[in-house]
Structure formats: structure tokens, C-alpha cells
């Protein structure tokens, strides 16, 4: 499956991005979620929590509802596309992960 792509953001913008899991969950609900940034060099995933900056990208805050995860990203490096991984664990113990690309472009 190809990675999804968020709309580009300028490094000076602070924007909310959402991942809607409702089609996968049916009647199940999100219990926990996490974000990681994947770096192809070294094939490494770096966890990122609210208030942290990793590889130049800041996760200002993150939250969820029963079926949607929202992340507010700031900063970033111009002309870099971040490969983000959003993972959720459901109330019934299922785990899902999606890779989403976030390009940083000067506007």
C-alpha cells in the first residue's frame, strides 16, 4: 500500500493533521496512539511525543477521539518530506499503523 500524503506545510506554520481510522475500526475504538518519524538512512524509526522536536519536526500536541488521531506539527526543514508513522491500539487489542508523508515547502 502506498503511503498517504498530508498537505505540504511551511516550516513557519503550525498545522493540524488528522488520521481517520473509522473504516478499519467498525465499532471498535482507539485506546492508545503513537507517532514516529522514519529515517530511511539507517532504516530507523524515532518516537515523537507531544512537545518534542525530532529531526527538526515538532509535534506540538496530539489527541484522539474514538476513531480519529489529530497531531499539530510545527517547524520542519524546507524541502524535506517527513515519513510519519501513526499507530493505534484499539480497545479490543488490535494494532494498526499507517505511513503518511509530510512535505515541508517554503510558501
C-alpha positions as CSV (number, residue, x, y, z in Angstrom):
1,X,0.0,0.0,0.0
2,X,1.4,3.4,-0.9
3,X,1.9,6.0,1.8
4,X,-0.7,8.7,2.2
5,X,0.4,12.3,1.9
6,X,-0.6,15.2,4.1
7,X,-0.8,18.7,2.5
8,X,2.5,20.5,2.5
9,X,3.3,22.9,5.3
10,X,5.8,25.8,5.5
11,X,8.4,25.4,8.3
12,X,6.9,28.5,9.9
13,X,3.4,27.2,10.0
14,X,1.8,25.2,12.8
15,X,-1.0,23.0,11.4
16,X,-3.3,20.2,12.5
17,X,-3.3,16.9,10.6
18,X,-5.7,14.1,11.2
19,X,-5.8,10.3,10.5
20,X,-9.3,8.9,10.4
21,X,-9.4,5.2,11.4
22,X,-13.2,4.8,11.3
23,X,-13.2,2.5,8.2
24,X,-10.9,0.0,9.9
25,X,-12.4,0.2,13.4
26,X,-16.1,-0.5,12.6
27,X,-17.5,-0.4,16.2
28,X,-14.1,-0.7,17.9
29,X,-12.4,2.4,19.4
30,X,-8.9,3.8,19.7
31,X,-7.4,3.1,23.1
32,X,-3.9,4.5,22.5
33,X,-1.9,6.0,19.7
34,X,1.7,7.0,18.9
35,X,3.7,8.9,16.3
36,X,7.1,8.0,14.9
37,X,9.3,9.6,12.3
38,X,11.0,7.2,9.9
39,X,14.5,8.0,8.7
40,X,15.5,6.0,5.6
41,X,19.2,6.4,6.4
42,X,19.8,3.6,8.9
43,X,16.2,2.5,8.5
44,X,15.3,3.9,11.9
45,X,12.0,4.9,13.5
46,X,12.2,7.7,16.1
47,X,9.3,8.1,18.5
48,X,8.0,11.6,18.9
49,X,5.7,12.7,21.7
50,X,3.8,16.0,22.2
51,X,6.2,18.8,22.9
52,X,9.2,17.1,21.3
53,X,11.2,18.0,18.2
54,X,12.7,15.1,16.3
55,X,14.8,15.5,13.1
56,X,13.7,19.2,13.0
57,X,10.0,18.5,13.1
58,X,8.0,19.5,16.2
59,X,4.9,17.6,17.4
60,X,3.3,20.4,19.4
61,X,0.3,18.4,20.6
62,X,-1.6,15.2,19.8
63,X,-5.0,13.9,20.7
64,X,-7.6,11.3,19.7
65,X,-11.3,10.6,19.6
66,X,-12.8,7.1,19.3
67,X,-11.8,7.0,15.6
68,X,-9.5,9.9,14.7
69,X,-6.0,10.9,15.7
70,X,-5.0,14.6,15.4
71,X,-1.5,15.9,15.5
72,X,-0.3,19.5,15.5
73,X,3.0,19.9,13.7
74,X,5.3,22.9,13.7
75,X,8.8,23.6,12.4
76,X,10.4,21.2,9.9
77,X,13.2,21.6,7.4
78,X,12.5,23.1,4.0
79,X,12.5,20.7,1.0
80,X,12.3,17.7,3.3
81,X,9.5,15.2,3.2
82,X,9.0,13.6,6.6
83,X,7.8,10.0,6.7
84,X,5.5,9.8,9.7
85,X,4.1,6.6,11.2
86,X,0.8,6.8,13.2
87,X,0.0,3.7,15.1
88,X,-3.2,2.9,17.1
89,X,-4.1,0.2,19.5
90,X,-7.9,-0.4,19.9
91,X,-10.0,-1.2,22.9
92,X,-10.1,-4.9,21.7
93,X,-6.3,-5.1,21.3
94,X,-5.9,-4.7,17.6
95,X,-3.0,-2.7,16.3
96,X,-2.9,-0.6,13.1
97,X,-0.2,1.6,11.6
98,X,-0.2,4.0,8.7
99,X,2.7,5.8,7.0
100,X,2.0,9.4,6.0
101,X,4.3,11.7,4.1
102,X,4.5,15.4,5.3
103,X,6.4,17.6,2.8
104,X,7.9,20.9,4.1
105,X,7.8,23.6,1.4
106,X,8.5,27.3,1.7
107,X,5.4,29.2,0.7
